[in-house]
Amino acid sequence: MRVIFILYLSLVLATNAVACKCLPLNWEEETAVSEKIFQGKVIAVNNNRFDIEVLEIWKGEFVSNVFQLMQGATSCTSRTFEMGEEYLFYTQGNEVSNCSRTVEYYLTIDAELLNAKFKGVGNLTVIEADELTEFQRSVLKNLFKRSGSAWPADFDRINPRFAVEFEYVTKRVFFEVIRTQSYSLQLKKINNRQADIYILWLGRDWKKAESKLKMKV
């Protein structure tokens, strides 16, 4: 009987583990397949139904300023949302996929990209450039706050390089990684013969990363 129970439990866990298979999409892919893209605030929660006050729209048509989101119909739509919080929603039908780019509005630079693509506000070349925009700095300030770290006093005056663990990355890659990984977010300074180099770093072990990043400056 014990063996049968263990086998049964293993099958249940395995079924739940593989029940949903979806691949995260990059920004270009998700904007193409999403039926609606909007900023919204959760104003009511009833089990798996969420009433979302629509604050700003980038894609899709809405018959009301309250959008009813229905989650839980499949194992791939089990995400839930907190009452009173604002999110940037990417929806198909009236659902949000577990692998969707949907995230708390103040933790993503997607709105800046969406403004350039759908509203002609801003410049994609500037957004993608190495230097941080004011919008991106505001997102970083929120991310520092979420991680429990103080916003560096001189951060508004510098343009750091970006690194994840032991590798330098582009700004776009950095913001993509920060969406999906629970890394420590820190602003570090490396003393170089020519000048001090600031690094906006995501990782788990700065002591190991520092020596490798110094070699690649």
N, C-alpha and C positions, 0 to 999 in steps of 0.2 A: 504493500500500500504506500509506503514511504517513497519507493522508487517511482511509482505511478504519479504521486503528487509532485515530485521534483520534475518529472518529465512534463507534466501538465503546466507547471509554473514556468518552465523554460520556454515552452511553446507560446505561452501568453506573452512573456517578456519579449520574445523574438518577434512575435506578430506586431506588438506595439512599436518596437524599434524600427521596423521596416514598413510600417503602415503608410507613412508619408514619404514620398521621394520627390523632392523638387530641387531645382538648381537655382541658386541666387543669380539674378541678372545684373549686368552693369547698368549704369544710368541710361545710356542710349537705348538699350534693349527694353528696359522696363517702361520707359516713356512711350515706346512704340506699341507695346502690348496692353498697357493699362487703359481701361475704358474711361476712368475718372482719376484726376490728380488734383488734390485740393488740400488746403490747410483747414483743419477742423478741431473743434473743442468738444469733448465728451460731456454732454449735459444730462444724460440719463442712462442707467444701466439696468437691464432686466434679464437676468440669466445670460444668454448668449446674444441678446439684442442690445445694440448700442445706438443711442440717438446722438448724432453728431451735428453740432451747429457749424454750418459752412461759413468760413471766414474769408477765404480767398480761393479762387478757381484758376487752374491752369489748363485743364482739359476736361471735356465732358459737359453735358447739359444737366441741369438740376431743376426740378419742378417746384422745389421748396428750399428754404434756407436751412432745413433740418434733414439730414440724410440718415436713413435707417440702415445700419450695418448689421448683418446677420452672420454670426460666426458659429462654427461647430458642426456644420452640415457634413463635412468630411474631416479626415484626420489631418489634412493639409490646411485647414482653416481654423485651427484651434487657438490662434492668438487672441488675447484679451486686452482691453484698454482701460486705463484708470479714469475714474470720474474726475472731471475738472481739468484734466490734462489736455494739452494741445499737441496734435500730431500732424505730420505731413503724410497724407494717405495716398497710396497707389492701389486702386481697386479694380477688380474684374467682376462685373455684376454688382451685387451688394455684399461682396466678401473681400477679405484681405488674406492673401496667402501667407503661410508661415515664413516663406522665403522672400516675401516682399521687402522692398526698400522702405516701407512704412516705418517711421521712427518718430520720436519726440521732435517737435518742430525745431526747437532751439539747439538740437545736437547734430544738425546736418547742414551742409552747404548746398543741398539740392535746390532749395528755393532760388538761390542766385542763378544757378544753371537754368532753371525753369523760366525765370523772368527773361533771360536772354533768348531762350528758344521760342517761347510762346508769346511774349509781350514786347520783344524788341528792346527790353530795358537792360542796359549793361552790355558788356563786350566779352564774348567767350575767350578771345585771345588774352585779355587782361585777367579774366577769372582763372585761366589755366597757367598764367605766368608764375614765375618763382615767388614774386613778392606777394605778400598777403594783402587781401582787400580788407576794407573796414568790416564788411559782413563776415568774412572768415575769421577775423580777430574776435568778433563778438561770439561766434560759435565756439572758438577756442576758450574764451573766457568762461562760457557755460560749462565746457568740458572740464576745465580746471576745477571749477566749483563742484561739479559732480564727483570728481575724484578726491575731493577733500584737500586739494592743494591750493595755496594762495596764488593769486594772479601776480606774476612777476612785475615789479614796479616799473622796470625799464622795457617791458615787452612791446609797448606801443611805438618804440623808437628803433626797433631792430627788425631785420628780416632774416630769420634763422634758416639753416638748412634743415632738411627733414630726414629722419632715420627711424627704421624699425629694427629693433635688436641690433644686429651687427652690420646692417647695410643702409646706405643712403638711398632714398627713394624720391620720386617726384611728389610734389604737393598733392596732386590728385590721388596717387596711390596712398599717401599718408591718410587722407581723409576717408578713403575707402576702408582701410584697415581699422581705423578707429571706430567705425560703425559696428564692426563684427567681432573684435577681439577685446578681451578684458586686460589690456596692457596698462602698465603704469605710465601716466603722461607727465613728462617733466621737461623743463627748459634747462639745458646744460650748457656750460661754457668750456671750450677747449682752448688752452693757451697755445698759441702758435707763434712762430718766430716773426711772421709778418704782421699778424693781427689776431685778436681774440675772435674765435668762431663760436657762434651760438647754434645749438642744435635742439630742435624740437623733437624729442625722442619718445618713442613708444617701445616698451620692452619690460623685461622682468629682472635683469641683472646688469645694472649700469657699469659695475666694475669690470666685468668681462667685455662689455660692449665698448667701453671708452678706449681701450688700447687698440682695438681693431679699427674703430672709426678714426682714430688719430692717424693711423697708417694710410688711410684712404683720403685724407684731406687734400 
